[in-house]
Amino acid sequence: MGLIDRLLGRKAEEKAVSFDPVWLDWFGSRQSKAGVPVNWERALDVSTVFACIRVIANGVAQVPLRVMKELPDGKGGTPATEHPLYTVLNRRPNKWMTSFELRETLIFHAALTGNAFFYKNMVRGQVRELIPIDPGCVTITRNNDYSLTYTVSGIDGRSMDFPQSLIWHLRGPSWDTWRGLDAVQQAREAIGLTIATENTQAELHANGAMPSGVYSTDQKIDPEKYKQIQAWIAAQVSGSNRHKPFVIDSNFKWTPQSMSGVDAQHLETRKFQTEQLCQSLGVFPQMIGHAGQAMTFASAEQVFLAHVVHTLGPWWERIQQSIDVNLLDGPEDAGYYAKFNANGLLKGAHKDRAEFYSKALGTGGSPAYMTPNEIRALEDLNPIEGGDELPKPTNVGGAPTPDKPKDGAQDPKNDEK
């Protein structure tokens, strides 16, 4: 609040709603029904969660992301290499990260916590640098006018408020429209059960997959002797003695417990939990190496295509639109837009690409809709002279007819007669 407001007795604008991740960690329900506390750091220790996030991150980071300039006729666009944001998004977002690393981090933050934050370093109204911010260090406040204020806690412990214009906030799926849903907390029951199952199976194998037994005798055992026997048994059935013969005397009997069917089905339980986590994170199980049945080359191709369309496609569109709204929002940015080039991921076999390019060039009578240089660009080849024009279709209207004779000239057909 400024000095004039204080002198006039004006009150500062009240903040209507605040979202503080730290507050939720202290007071919110973060415990799964399996008895395991779940947060994003614990979730990443689960191999399925890490594999799913990595598959999405790789699919977003390896595809070229460019700033495009709309053509005058509004049909298509061309790479806007002259725009300052082009280098930021496509090559070097800041002094220590590559574009691949920034987008990889973006997905890890947004896919797990529902929110990814970047400070926009502005120079003359244009973004020249993007600084990632740990989502756990950001408090979002929605003001009465529906604007957002971001309170960021620095590494020195101090906090600073930033207006919406200086923070690029990428949201995942949202309920209240101004903060993304925490995917880890939405799936905490599946994640917690997976962690509990892994812990149980790890303890089982740490004991050599052998459950405990009963060491019995008719003799009276005092408490001190009981502790000694218990320590001796533990030493005989663990470590290097785990699979050696167990020798007992003094009329003691050892009765091992048999493994129950539930204990033996841990593997099936873990397979089911893998599928549950893949469903929660929107990843096909086959993409992380979990195949329920044998796959052919044809089915594998269809699964990969479905991954591109149904998993990566929504993330590409979410990021593109967020860039257009939050990073290309200045008056000098009119006509510019962000675009992922997914052609590299959608390349098929040489035969399939050859057939596609042949049709695109108008072979077979269909009108051409791609120029030779556009096709060469898809194959990472340099343009050729004269390759920017659409080819004329061939074999249109059947075989060519001979030219009619000019006036006064004799028709060759009449000579044959």
N, C-alpha and C positions, 0 to 999 in steps of 0.2 A: 504494500500500500504506500502510495506516494505521500510527500510532505503536505501537499495541498489537501488531500483527502483527510489526513489526520487533523489538520487545522480546522477543517469544516465539519469534523465529526462524522465523516462518512464511514460506513462499515465495509469491510472487505467482502467480496463476493464469496458466499459459502459454497463449498464443494459438496455436491449432492451425493455422489457414490464413489467409493474407492475400492480398488482391488489390489491387495497386497499379498503376494505369494508367501512371504515370510509369516504373516499372520495366520495363513491357512496351515502352515506346517506346525505351528504351535497349538492352535485351537481346533483346526479342522479334523475330520475323520480321515485318517490316512492308513488305518489298520485294516488289512483284509480279513475276511472271515477265517482264512487258514491260519491266522495268528501271526502273519508276517507283515511288517510295515513295508509299504511300497512307495517309492518315489522314483523320479526319473533316473537317478544314479543307480539305484538298486535294480531298476528294470533293465538297464543296459548290461548288467551282469548276466541276464538271461540270454542265451545264445540266439534264440528265436527272435527276440525283440531287436537285438543288435543286427542280425542278418536282414530283417525286414527294413529297418531304417537305412541300412547301408545300401540295399538294392534300390530304394527310392532315391537316396542321395546320389548314387552313381548315375542313375538315369537322368537326373536333373542337372548334375554338374558336367557330364561329358558332352551334352548337346550344346552347340554354339548358341549363345545368347547375344543378340545384336540389337542396336537401335536402328530403326528403319525410317526412311523418309517417304511419305506418300507421293506417288507420281501425280502430275498435274491433272490427269483425267480420272484420278481416284481408283484406277485399276492396278493394284499391286503396289510395290514399293522397292526401294533400292537401299542398300546399306549406307547409313549416314555416318561415315567415318570422320566427318568434320565435327560432329557433335561431341562435346566433352564427356558426356555420359557413356559414349560408345566404348572408350578405353576403360572406363571404370567397370563396366559390366562385362566386357569381353576379355579384358586382359589383366588389369591391375587395379583392384578396388581400393587398396591402401598400400602402405610402405612395406608390409610384411606378409601379405596374403596374395595368392593368385585368385583368378575368377573361379576356378574349380574349387579351391578351398573355401571361398566365401559361400558359394552355393551349397556346398556339402554341409557346412556349419549351419546354414539357414535351414536346411531340411531337418537336421538333428534337433534344432531348437523348436521349429514349428511343429514337426510331427510328434514330438514327445510332450512338449508343454503347451502346444496350441498357439504359441506366440513367438515371433522372432523380431528383435529390435536392432536397429542400426542408426547410429548418429550420422546425420547428413552434414558433412563439412562443405559449406556453401561459399563460393567465390563469385561475386557479381550475379547472384541470383541463380547460379547453376551448381549442381552437385559435382564436386571434384574428388570426393573421397567418401567411403562408407566405412564406419567404425562399428564392428559388432559389439553388442552389449549382452552380458549374461542375463537371461530372462529372470533369474532369481534375484537380480539387483534392481529390478524395475517395479515401481508401483504406479498403476494406472488410475487416474482420477477423472471421472466424467463430471464436467461442470454443469451448471443449470442451463447453459445455452447449448448443451450437447457437444461442446468442444472437449478435447481430451488434453490432460496435462500428465506428463511423464516425470516421475521423481526417480532419479538414478542415484544409487549409492556407489561411490567411487571406492577404489582400492585403499584410499587413505581414511575411509570411514565417514567422510563427509557426503552429504546429499545435495543434489541440485535439481531444480525444476526446469524442464524443457517444454516449450510449446509443441503443439502437434506438427508445426511446419518444419521442425528440426529433427524429427524422429521418423524413420521409415519403419512402420509397424506392419508386419505381415501376419495376418491372422489365419489360423486354421478354421475348421468348422466352428460356428459360433451360435450361441443361443440368444444372447442379449445384444449382439451385433457389434460390440466394441471391445470384446476380449474373446480369444479363442478358447475352446474347450480343452482342458488338460486330458490328452489321450491316455496318459498313464493312469490317471485317477479314474477315468471312465472304464478302463479295463483292469482295474487293480485286483478284482477277484480272480480273473484268469491268470494274471501275472503272479499274484500271491500264491495260488495253488500250484503253479509251475515251480516257484521257488521252494515251496514246502515239499513237493514231490522230489525235486532234485536233492534236497537236503536229506530226505529219508533214504533215497537210494544210495547216496554217497556214504551215509553211515552204515548201510547194509554191506556195501562193498569194502568199506574200511575194515569190516569184521570178517572179510573173506567170504562174503555172501552166506555166512553161517550164523543163524540166530543163536541166542543164548540157550543154556540148558539148566538142569537142576542137579546139584551136587548134594546128595542126601546121605544120612547116617542115622543109626538108632541111638548113638551116643549123645550125651548132653554136652553142648558147646557153650562156653562162657563168652561174653561179648568180646574180650580181648582175643581169644582164639578164633572167633568168627572173623574178625578183621584180618588176621594173618592168613586164614584159609582163602578168604576172598581175594586178597592181594596175590596169593600164590596161584590161584586159578587164572586170574587176569594175565599173569605173566606167562602161563603155559599155553594160552589160546590166542595170544596176540603177538604181533611182531614176527620175528623169524621162526617162532615156535608154532605159528598158526596151523600148519598142516602136518605137524609131527605127531607121533603117537602120544596119547594122554595116559600117563601111568599114575594110578592111585593105589592106596593101601589102606590099612586099618578099617577094612570092611565098609569103606565109603563107596558110593555108587554115583556114576555120572549118567544122567538121562538127557540127551540132547533133544531140543524141541524141533519138530519138523516145520518146514517152511509152508505157510498157508498159501492158498490160491491167490489171495489178494497181494501178498508179498511178491509172488512170481509174476504178477501182471503189471508191475511198475512200468515196463517198457511200453505196453499198450496205452497206459495212462499218459505217459509223456508224449506219445504220438498224437493223442487226442488234444492235449494242451497246445501242442505246436500248431495244429489246425485252428484252435480257438484264437490264439494270438495273431495268426495270419489274417483271420477274419476281422479282428479288431483294428488292425493296422492297414487293411485294404490291400494285401499282397497275396498273390496266388502262391500256395505252398510249393509248387514246382520251381518257383523262381529262387527259392532259398535252398534247393536241393532236397526237398521233402516230397517224394513222389509216392502216392498211395498204390500205384500200379505201374507196370511197364509202359513206357511211352515210345511211340514211333516218331520218325522224323517229322511226319505230317502233323501229328498231334502236338509235338513240341513247338513247331512253328506257330500253330494256332494259339497255344498258351502264351508264347512270347508276344504275339500280336495283341492278345487280350490284355497283357500286362502294359503294353505301350498305350493302348486306347483307354483302359479303365483305371489304371493306377497312375501312370506318369502323366497322361493327358490332362486330368483335372489339376494336378500340381503345376504343370506348365501354364495353363490358363490362369490359375490363381496368381502366380507370380507375375505374368505378363500384365494383367489388369492392375495389380498393385503397383507395378512400376509406372504404368501410364498415369495413375491417379496421384501417386505420391512423389515420384521423381521427375516426371515430365509434365508438371503442372504449371509451369511458368508461361507468360505470354509469348516468349521467344521459342517455346517448345511446340507450338501449334504445327500439326502435320507430322509430328514424330511419334513413333510407337515402338514398343519392345516386342521382339519376336524370337521364339526358339526355332531353330532349324532342325527338325527331327528326321530329315531325310537319311542321315547317316545310320540311324537306328532301324529304319524301315527298309534298308537295302536287302533284296533277296538274292537268289542265286544269279549267276551271269546270264543264264537263259531267260529267267523271268525279267531281269532288267532290260535285256535286249528287246524282248517283246514289248515291254512298256514304252521304251524310247522309240521303237519303230512306229507304234501307234501315235505317240506324241508328235512325231515328225510328219504325220499324214500319209504314211505308207499304206497302200491298199485302198485309197480313194477317200478316206475320212479326212476332214479338215484338220490341219495341223494346229496345235495349241501350245507348242513349245518351240523355241528357237534352238539351233545347234549349240549356241553358247550357253544357254540355260541348262541344257543337258550336260555339257562339258563341265559346268560349274558344280553340278551334283556329283560328278566323278572326280572333282578336285583337279581338273585340267584347265590349262590356260585358254582364253578365248582365241578364236581365229578370225581372220579378216572376212567380213561379209556374213558372219554367223549370227548377227542380231536380227535378221529378217526371218519371218515365218516362211518355211518352204511351201511351194505350191503343191497341192495334192496331185498325185499321179493316178492314172487309170480311172479318170472320171468320165462317165458317159460311154464306156466301152472303147472299142478300137477307134483310132482317128480316121476320119473320112478324107479322101483326096480333095484338093482344092478344085472349085468349079472353074471351067475355062473362061477366059476373058471374052468380052464381046468381039465377034468376028473370027475367033479362033475355032478351029475344028475340034470337036470332041473326039478323043482317042477311041471311045467306045464305038462311034459310028464307023471308024476305019475298020474295026474288027468285023462289023457287019458287012 
